[in-house]
Amino acid sequence: MKMEDKIKKILADYRHAGREDLIPVLQMIQDQFDYLPEEAITELSKEFALPPSKIYSIATFYNQFRFTSKGKYHIKVCNGTACHIYGSEEILREIEKQLAINPGEKTNDGMFSLEAAPCIGACGLSPVVRINSDYYKNTTAGEIKEALQSYRNNEEQ
């Protein structure tokens, strides 16, 4: 099924919906595609009679929405207060250095994507990094460097 058809199928459940339904529709689209594609914003603009800039403005207000797809290994670095105090910034800088990407970006090969999260709710494990469903708790920049190399090595086998 083409992207446009998938978007129209989601919107079919929200015919005659009000603007209060925009956030749930954005969530459904992101669930379907793993991000908010430009085509979806265009279709939503027509459906909700809002300019695309307004929809982008609403979506960028919430940190749950992304405008690019994730990599095979999505790295989420917690930057909440406890994690920040225990060194999450150093960990984030090491990941940026190792992968040559910034938060919100994906490596050219599509293997890794990076996100800096305000909090992932694991304060007792500070600093914590999540790579897909694997948690690295009480971790260091050196340990994350080794973990990234391990993911690379697994791909090469």
N, C-alpha and C positions, 0 to 999 in steps of 0.2 A: 504494500500500500504506500502511495506517495505521501510525502510530508503534508502537502496541502490537503489531501483527503483525510489524513489523521486529525489535522487541526479542525477541519469542518465537522468531523464526527464528534469531537469533544464539544464544539460549539453547538451542535444539534441539541444537546441536553440543556442548553441554556438559551434557547430561543425566547425572545421577549424578556430576557433577564435585565435586571437593573444594574446600575453601576456598582452596587454593593456585592455583586457576584464576580467582579473583576479579579479579586485576589484568589478565590477558589479556582477560577478558570486558569489563571497564571500557574497555580500550583499543579493543576492537572496536566497542563501542557509541559511543564518542567518534568513532571513524573514520567511522561511519555517519551520525551526527547533527551532528558538529562540536562537540559538547559532551555533557555527561551530563544528560539531562532527568530531571526528578523522577519521571516514570513509570518510567524505567529503574531508578532506585534502588528503587522500590517492588517491581518485578518481581524484581530481584536479591535483595531481602530475602526474598521467598518462596522463590526457587530455592535460595539458599544458607543458608536458615534462620538469618539474621542480622538483627538490628534495623536499620532504615534508618540510625539514628544511627551504628552501627558502620561501615557502608559509606561514609557521608559522612566519617567520621573517617579511614578508610583512604585514600579518594580525595583528601582535602584535604592529606594528608601529602605527596603527590607533586605537584610543581608542573606536571606535564604535563596534569593534568585540569582542565577548566573546567565550570562549571555554568550558563553562559550562552553563547549562540551568538556567533560573531564577526561583525563588521561586514563590509561589502563590501571594505573596505580595513582589514586587520588590521595594526596597528603594534606592533612588538616593539622595545622599547628595551633594549639590553644594559646591565646594571648590574654587570657583572663588575668585578674590580679595575682592570684597565687602562682600561676605559671610564669607570668612576667617577672615576679620577684625571684623565682628560682631559675631564670635563665632562658626563657622561651625565645627572646630576641636573638640571642647568640645561636640558638638552634635554627631559627628561621634564616638568619644570615648564612649559616653553613649550607643549608639546603639550597638557597638562592645561588650560592657560589658553585656547589656541586652540579646543579642542573642548569645553570645560566637562565633561570626564569624568575619572575617576581610573582607574588600572590595574584591570583586571577589568570595566570597564564598556564600554558601547556608546552611541554618540550616538543621540538620539531618532529620527533619520531612518534609522538602521541603516547609515549610510555608513561610519563608523569605529568600531573597537574598539581598546583599548589594553592592552598587557601590558608589565610590567617583568620582564625575564628575568634570572636570576642570571648567566647567561653564554650567548652564542650561538656561541662558538667562533671568533670572528673578531678576536682580540686585537690582531693587527697592523694592524687597520683602525680602531682606537679613536679617538674613540667611534663606535660603529656603531648604526644604526637600520635595521630591516627593515620595509618596507611591502609586504605580500604577498611577492612574490619579488624586489622591488627593494631593493638594499642602498645605504644612504647612509653612506659611509665617511669617516672623519676629518671628521665633519660638525659643524655648529654649530647653536645654537638658531635663529638667523636663517635658515639654509639649510633647516631642517626646516619653519619657518613658511612659507617660499616653496613648499616641496614640497607641504604640505597645501593651500595655495591652488591649486596646479596641479591636484591631484586634484579639488578642488571645481569648478574651471573646466572640466575635462574632462567632469564630470557634467552641467554646465549646457548643454553643446553638443548 
